[in-house]
Amino acid sequence: MLLDAGADPDEVCFGHTLLTHAIDLEGQGHVQAGYPLDTASTAILLAYGTDPGLPTIDGEAPLQIAEYCHPRTGPAAAPAPPRPHPGQVPGERA
């Protein structure tokens, strides 16, 4: 409803774009709780023209966030380092 009313699909809130927040929530629900991967929020934001390259305030791109939740496999893929919780100081233990 908000997007239909003209809300900015590239809005930034608490350091995340709406897209990076959606990817993070959808991916973490899948990884941590074992829920089936549901990408409805991501798809809706992309349909409304969000910029898929717009990073978080910390410089993390949407694709990087997605790879933490579903890392690529194969010989060229390097394991992703643990991702800090939003607001966590880098290097600080969770």
N, C-alpha and C positions, 0 to 999 in steps of 0.2 A: 504494500500500500504506500509506503514512504517513497519508494522508487517511482511508482506511478505518479505520485504527487510532485515529483521533481527533486527528490533528495539526491545529493551528489554520490554516485557509486564509488568515488575515490576518496570519500571522507576518511580522515585519520582520527582515531580515538584511542587514547592511552598508548600511543606509539605504533599502533597497527592500523593498516588500511582495512576496510571492510573485507576485502578479498583475503588478505593474510590471516585475519581473524577467523574467517569461515574455513579456510584450509586447515588451520591449526585445530579448531574445534572438531571438524569432521574427521581429521586424521587421528587425533588423540583418542576420540571415542572409539575408533576402529582398532587402534593399537592397544590401548590400555584396557578397554572393557570388552574387546572382542566383538563389538557390534559390526554388522555388515557395513562396508564403506558406503556412505550416503553423501553424494556430492551435489545435492540439490541447491544449497545456498551458493556454492561456487558457480554452478551453472547459471543461476538467476543473475548474479552479479555480472558475469561475463556477458550475458544477453543484454544487460542494461548498459554495456559499454565501459565497464571498469578497465583500467589500464593494467594488464597482466604483468607488466614489468615494474610497476611502482613498488619500491621497497618499504619496509617498516622504517621507523625513525632510526633504528640501529643499523640500517643498511641491508637487512636480510630480505632477499627476493622471495616472491611467492613460491617459485620452483624449489628453492632451498628448503623452505618449510615443508613442502610436500614430500621432499626426499627424506626428511627425518621420519616421516610417518610411513613411507613406502619406498625404502631405498632401492635403487637399481641393482640388478644382479648381473653377474658375469665377471670375467677377468678384468675388465677395465674399471669396474666400480670399486671405489674405495669406501670403507665403512664410514658412516656419518658419525661425527663426535656427538656426545650427549648434548642435547639442546637445553639451555637454561630456561627456567620458568620465567615468563614475563615479569620484569621487576627485580629479578635476581641479579646480583652483582656478578659479572664474569669471574670465574675462579672460586666463587663462594659455594660451599656445599649446600645442597638443598635440604 
